[in-house]
Amino acid sequence: MNLWLILLIISVAFLIMEMFTPTLFFINLSIAAAVSAFIAYCGYSGTVITFVFLIISIATIGLIRPILLGKMQNKKEQTGMDDKYIGKTAKVITNVTKDDGRVSIYGEEWQAKLDQTSQDEVVNAGEQVKIISVDSIIFTVEKVKEN
């Protein structure tokens, strides 16, 4: 089997490993293996191919990975869920219990459940609830108290 083909397979294997362990480490090795496969396809020696793989691996891990990790951290901090939904009032679409229910806010429908400390057992469809927290795509709500 040709060396360039082996390196291309290794590149794909690193890419698959990155999909299962999103650490932004294996993607760098995948890029280095792909470039090395191209260099091997062009007919360069094993020494040149090894040198190219090492240089690109070190460069991408040392320079590109920190930038990508920083961007990922910023995305996690700026989801916008807290500012957009928490503390707002939503309309109950299907009865909300401590286990399940659906609410509507800003024209969007979301899964919801009552806060575990809530005195209410169920909030009926059509009533208003206040969103007190967001866990992934599930709102934790409490019944809006009538004045």
Backbone as CSV, one residue per row, in Angstrom:
resi,resn,N_x,N_y,N_z,CA_x,CA_y,CA_z,C_x,C_y,C_z
1,MET,0.856,-1.181,0.000,0.000,0.000,0.000,0.896,1.235,0.000
2,ASN,0.481,2.263,-0.683,1.253,3.496,-0.782,1.262,4.250,0.542
3,LEU,2.386,4.917,0.823,2.533,5.667,2.060,1.509,6.797,2.147
4,TRP,1.245,7.486,1.053,0.293,8.585,1.070,-1.108,8.099,1.445
5,LEU,-1.465,6.900,0.992,-2.779,6.350,1.313,-2.874,5.979,2.800
6,ILE,-1.789,5.429,3.329,-1.746,5.102,4.761,-1.884,6.376,5.596
7,LEU,-1.178,7.428,5.199,-1.269,8.696,5.927,-2.663,9.320,5.817
8,LEU,-3.303,9.152,4.686,-4.661,9.659,4.529,-5.637,8.902,5.425
9,ILE,-5.450,7.591,5.540,-6.278,6.784,6.443,-6.038,7.194,7.891
10,ILE,-4.787,7.443,8.239,-4.455,7.905,9.589,-5.110,9.262,9.860
11,SER,-5.108,10.135,8.857,-5.747,11.441,8.997,-7.237,11.290,9.293
12,VAL,-7.901,10.406,8.573,-9.331,10.170,8.801,-9.557,9.559,10.184
13,ALA,-8.664,8.652,10.598,-8.786,8.039,11.926,-8.663,9.101,13.025
14,PHE,-7.718,10.033,12.871,-7.585,11.120,13.845,-8.841,12.003,13.851
15,LEU,-9.403,12.227,12.689,-10.619,13.032,12.598,-11.781,12.353,13.330
16,ILE,-11.900,11.051,13.171,-12.945,10.291,13.875,-12.699,10.317,15.376
17,MET,-11.447,10.190,15.787,-11.125,10.260,17.214,-11.512,11.625,17.789
18,GLU,-11.316,12.683,17.013,-11.686,14.023,17.469,-13.194,14.152,17.645
19,MET,-13.942,13.481,16.788,-15.405,13.541,16.907,-15.883,12.895,18.200
20,PHE,-15.182,11.869,18.667,-15.597,11.179,19.890,-14.989,11.782,21.151
21,THR,-13.896,12.496,21.015,-13.271,13.177,22.150,-12.994,14.623,21.739
22,PRO,-13.974,15.502,21.833,-13.805,16.866,21.322,-12.851,17.704,22.172
23,THR,-11.566,17.373,22.086,-10.548,18.077,22.857,-9.748,19.051,22.006
24,LEU,-10.006,19.069,20.703,-9.263,19.866,19.739,-7.777,19.497,19.717
25,PHE,-7.490,18.231,19.999,-6.113,17.745,19.920,-5.921,16.906,18.662
26,PHE,-6.803,15.944,18.462,-6.646,15.027,17.330,-6.884,15.707,15.990
27,ILE,-7.625,16.799,15.973,-7.852,17.528,14.727,-6.522,18.080,14.197
28,ASN,-5.648,18.471,15.101,-4.328,18.974,14.695,-3.498,17.870,14.056
29,LEU,-3.542,16.682,14.655,-2.814,15.555,14.083,-3.424,15.130,12.762
30,SER,-4.734,15.261,12.632,-5.406,14.938,11.381,-4.942,15.866,10.255
31,ILE,-4.854,17.143,10.566,-4.378,18.112,9.574,-2.940,17.793,9.174
32,ALA,-2.110,17.504,10.166,-0.703,17.183,9.877,-0.587,15.922,9.035
33,ALA,-1.383,14.914,9.327,-1.344,13.664,8.550,-1.841,13.899,7.128
34,ALA,-2.862,14.744,6.957,-3.374,15.028,5.617,-2.334,15.765,4.777
35,VAL,-1.688,16.745,5.363,-0.637,17.466,4.633,0.532,16.527,4.328
36,SER,0.873,15.682,5.275,1.946,14.712,5.050,1.572,13.722,3.949
37,ALA,0.298,13.353,3.871,-0.162,12.460,2.796,0.025,13.133,1.440
38,PHE,-0.278,14.426,1.377,-0.068,15.160,0.127,1.413,15.210,-0.242
39,ILE,2.252,15.467,0.756,3.710,15.508,0.519,4.193,14.136,0.042
40,ALA,3.689,13.065,0.646,4.069,11.711,0.227,3.584,11.435,-1.190
41,TYR,2.399,11.908,-1.532,1.857,11.716,-2.880,2.727,12.422,-3.917
42,CYS,3.311,13.551,-3.527,4.193,14.296,-4.430,5.551,13.608,-4.606
43,GLY,5.835,12.599,-3.804,7.038,11.809,-3.999,8.225,12.162,-3.126
44,TYR,8.025,12.926,-2.086,9.125,13.282,-1.200,9.529,12.084,-0.338
45,SER,10.724,12.166,0.232,11.260,11.058,1.030,10.570,10.960,2.385
46,GLY,10.785,9.842,3.047,10.206,9.601,4.365,10.693,10.598,5.399
47,THR,11.935,11.044,5.268,12.484,12.027,6.201,11.737,13.356,6.086
48,VAL,11.496,13.797,4.871,10.776,15.053,4.645,9.341,14.929,5.149
49,ILE,8.721,13.791,4.882,7.339,13.568,5.311,7.246,13.608,6.838
50,THR,8.188,12.941,7.505,8.209,12.932,8.971,8.425,14.336,9.516
51,PHE,9.350,15.068,8.912,9.630,16.437,9.345,8.394,17.326,9.177
52,VAL,7.728,17.208,8.039,6.510,17.995,7.790,5.439,17.650,8.817
53,PHE,5.245,16.364,9.104,4.246,15.945,10.089,4.552,16.545,11.461
54,LEU,5.802,16.462,11.884,6.183,16.997,13.190,6.009,18.512,13.270
55,ILE,6.466,19.221,12.267,6.381,20.680,12.279,4.922,21.139,12.283
56,ILE,4.101,20.538,11.433,2.693,20.948,11.370,1.967,20.568,12.652
57,SER,2.258,19.407,13.213,1.630,18.996,14.476,1.958,19.978,15.589
58,ILE,3.230,20.295,15.734,3.660,21.213,16.787,3.072,22.606,16.570
59,ALA,3.082,23.055,15.323,2.563,24.393,15.023,1.063,24.491,15.295
60,THR,0.312,23.503,14.858,-1.138,23.583,15.058,-1.515,23.397,16.524
61,ILE,-0.820,22.504,17.225,-1.119,22.303,18.647,-0.712,23.539,19.448
62,GLY,0.416,24.142,19.105,0.910,25.294,19.857,0.261,26.612,19.501
63,LEU,-0.171,26.767,18.244,-0.705,28.058,17.816,-2.216,28.061,17.603
64,ILE,-2.726,27.089,16.903,-4.148,27.097,16.537,-5.029,26.580,17.666
65,ARG,-4.601,25.530,18.363,-5.429,24.927,19.413,-5.801,25.930,20.515
66,PRO,-4.852,26.724,21.043,-5.239,27.690,22.080,-6.276,28.708,21.593
67,ILE,-6.177,29.120,20.337,-7.144,30.061,19.789,-8.523,29.419,19.718
68,LEU,-8.598,28.183,19.228,-9.879,27.480,19.125,-10.476,27.197,20.497
69,LEU,-9.627,26.815,21.457,-10.133,26.576,22.813,-10.702,27.854,23.424
70,GLY,-10.049,28.970,23.178,-10.548,30.254,23.672,-11.889,30.603,23.063
71,LYS,-12.046,30.349,21.770,-13.323,30.618,21.114,-14.416,29.713,21.652
72,MET,-14.087,28.445,21.933,-15.080,27.524,22.494,-15.500,27.986,23.886
73,GLN,-14.550,28.445,24.694,-14.871,28.912,26.040,-15.782,30.130,25.980
74,ASN,-15.517,31.051,25.054,-16.365,32.230,24.897,-17.777,31.836,24.493
75,LYS,-17.911,30.846,23.639,-19.241,30.381,23.214,-20.006,29.824,24.398
76,LYS,-19.331,29.043,25.260,-19.996,28.463,26.421,-20.484,29.553,27.362
77,GLU,-19.711,30.631,27.491,-20.075,31.706,28.403,-21.152,32.610,27.824
78,GLN,-21.329,32.605,26.509,-22.250,33.530,25.870,-23.413,32.814,25.208
79,THR,-24.041,31.880,25.903,-25.167,31.173,25.300,-26.383,32.066,25.200
80,GLY,-26.513,33.034,26.095,-27.625,33.957,26.041,-28.891,33.437,26.693
81,MET,-28.892,32.213,27.155,-30.092,31.628,27.738,-30.488,32.368,29.014
82,ASP,-29.534,32.721,29.839,-29.864,33.392,31.098,-30.530,34.739,30.848
83,ASP,-29.944,35.532,29.992,-30.471,36.875,29.744,-31.814,36.841,29.032
84,LYS,-31.997,35.902,28.156,-33.190,35.896,27.327,-34.417,35.328,28.033
85,TYR,-34.256,34.339,28.898,-35.401,33.625,29.430,-35.603,33.718,30.948
86,ILE,-34.535,33.632,31.722,-34.695,33.573,33.178,-35.333,34.856,33.698
87,GLY,-36.372,34.667,34.532,-37.101,35.785,35.099,-38.272,36.243,34.253
88,LYS,-38.389,35.710,33.049,-39.479,36.102,32.149,-40.711,35.235,32.403
89,THR,-41.853,35.723,31.926,-43.121,35.025,32.072,-43.444,34.279,30.784
90,ALA,-43.914,33.043,30.931,-44.284,32.217,29.781,-45.709,31.713,29.967
91,LYS,-46.340,31.351,28.877,-47.700,30.819,28.907,-47.640,29.296,28.835
92,VAL,-48.406,28.632,29.703,-48.425,27.170,29.734,-49.242,26.660,28.548
93,ILE,-48.662,25.749,27.786,-49.319,25.151,26.624,-49.992,23.837,27.021
94,THR,-49.219,22.967,27.680,-49.776,21.734,28.252,-49.451,21.744,29.736
95,ASN,-50.317,21.170,30.529,-50.166,21.205,31.986,-48.727,20.927,32.408
96,VAL,-48.218,21.745,33.303,-46.845,21.603,33.798,-46.889,20.977,35.184
97,THR,-46.144,19.872,35.349,-46.007,19.213,36.640,-44.541,19.250,37.025
98,LYS,-44.207,18.558,38.094,-42.805,18.521,38.516,-41.949,17.650,37.595
99,ASP,-42.623,16.924,36.678,-41.895,16.044,35.769,-41.940,16.484,34.307
100,ASP,-43.035,17.159,33.901,-43.211,17.408,32.481,-44.164,18.564,32.228
101,GLY,-44.178,19.052,31.010,-45.086,20.096,30.575,-44.463,20.893,29.453
102,ARG,-45.249,21.828,28.878,-44.746,22.659,27.789,-45.215,24.089,28.005
103,VAL,-44.318,25.031,27.686,-44.636,26.445,27.788,-44.264,27.143,26.484
104,SER,-44.817,28.333,26.309,-44.533,29.130,25.124,-44.035,30.499,25.563
105,ILE,-42.922,30.923,24.941,-42.370,32.246,25.193,-41.710,32.732,23.906
106,TYR,-41.933,34.001,23.566,-41.396,34.592,22.334,-41.777,33.782,21.098
107,GLY,-42.935,33.148,21.127,-43.389,32.363,19.986,-42.698,31.010,19.863
108,GLU,-41.906,30.641,20.856,-41.205,29.364,20.855,-41.822,28.463,21.909
109,GLU,-41.865,27.172,21.637,-42.413,26.210,22.589,-41.263,25.435,23.224
110,TRP,-41.295,25.314,24.561,-40.219,24.676,25.307,-40.783,23.654,26.286
111,GLN,-39.962,22.649,26.572,-40.313,21.695,27.624,-40.080,22.383,28.963
112,ALA,-40.967,22.093,29.925,-40.848,22.743,31.231,-41.262,21.786,32.333
113,LYS,-40.795,22.106,33.536,-41.212,21.358,34.727,-41.251,22.330,35.891
114,LEU,-42.063,21.976,36.874,-42.155,22.811,38.069,-40.925,22.622,38.939
115,ASP,-40.580,23.679,39.651,-39.507,23.615,40.627,-39.870,22.573,41.691
116,GLN,-38.913,21.773,42.125,-39.170,20.708,43.099,-39.660,21.246,44.437
117,THR,-39.334,22.486,44.751,-39.772,23.074,46.021,-41.126,23.764,45.903
118,SER,-41.699,23.747,44.719,-42.967,24.424,44.483,-44.102,23.769,45.264
119,GLN,-44.999,24.607,45.776,-46.172,24.109,46.497,-47.228,23.586,45.530
120,ASP,-47.201,24.087,44.297,-48.187,23.678,43.303,-47.855,22.289,42.767
121,GLU,-48.878,21.494,42.538,-48.697,20.157,41.958,-48.794,20.198,40.442
122,VAL,-49.598,21.141,39.945,-49.789,21.268,38.506,-50.170,22.711,38.176
123,VAL,-49.682,23.195,37.032,-50.092,24.490,36.515,-50.810,24.188,35.208
124,ASN,-52.061,24.594,35.123,-52.909,24.247,33.983,-52.588,25.068,32.745
125,ALA,-52.942,24.507,31.593,-52.757,25.186,30.308,-53.475,26.534,30.337
126,GLY,-52.824,27.536,29.769,-53.392,28.879,29.723,-52.916,29.780,30.845
127,GLU,-52.383,29.210,31.930,-51.889,30.018,33.045,-50.481,30.517,32.745
128,GLN,-50.026,31.442,33.556,-48.704,32.038,33.395,-47.719,31.443,34.404
129,VAL,-46.489,31.249,33.955,-45.419,30.780,34.838,-44.201,31.677,34.659
130,LYS,-43.366,31.699,35.672,-42.109,32.457,35.632,-40.972,31.456,35.493
131,ILE,-40.063,31.714,34.567,-38.910,30.835,34.339,-37.854,31.179,35.378
132,ILE,-37.459,30.171,36.164,-36.477,30.437,37.216,-35.099,29.852,36.905
133,SER,-35.039,28.861,36.012,-33.735,28.359,35.591,-33.878,27.599,34.279
134,VAL,-32.735,27.399,33.615,-32.695,26.677,32.347,-31.662,25.572,32.493
135,ASP,-32.080,24.344,32.220,-31.173,23.204,32.228,-31.225,22.583,30.847
136,SER,-30.237,22.908,30.022,-30.187,22.450,28.644,-31.374,23.031,27.890
137,ILE,-32.377,22.210,27.569,-33.546,22.712,26.845,-34.814,22.605,27.686
138,ILE,-34.661,22.441,28.973,-35.805,22.306,29.872,-35.833,23.496,30.834
139,PHE,-36.960,24.190,30.848,-37.141,25.310,31.769,-37.690,24.794,33.086
140,THR,-37.150,25.303,34.183,-37.744,25.079,35.496,-38.551,26.328,35.796
141,VAL,-39.837,26.123,36.119,-40.752,27.255,36.264,-41.480,27.230,37.591
142,GLU,-42.088,28.352,37.919,-42.980,28.434,39.080,-44.200,29.242,38.652
143,LYS,-45.310,28.939,39.285,-46.568,29.606,38.951,-46.487,31.076,39.336
144,VAL,-46.992,31.928,38.443,-47.039,33.360,38.729,-48.148,33.594,39.734
145,LYS,-47.813,34.234,40.841,-48.779,34.510,41.894,-49.669,35.667,41.480
146,GLU,-50.969,35.497,41.648,-51.944,36.544,41.340,-51.923,37.571,42.458
147,ASN,-51.995,38.842,42.123,-52.003,39.913,43.130,-53.364,40.102,43.718
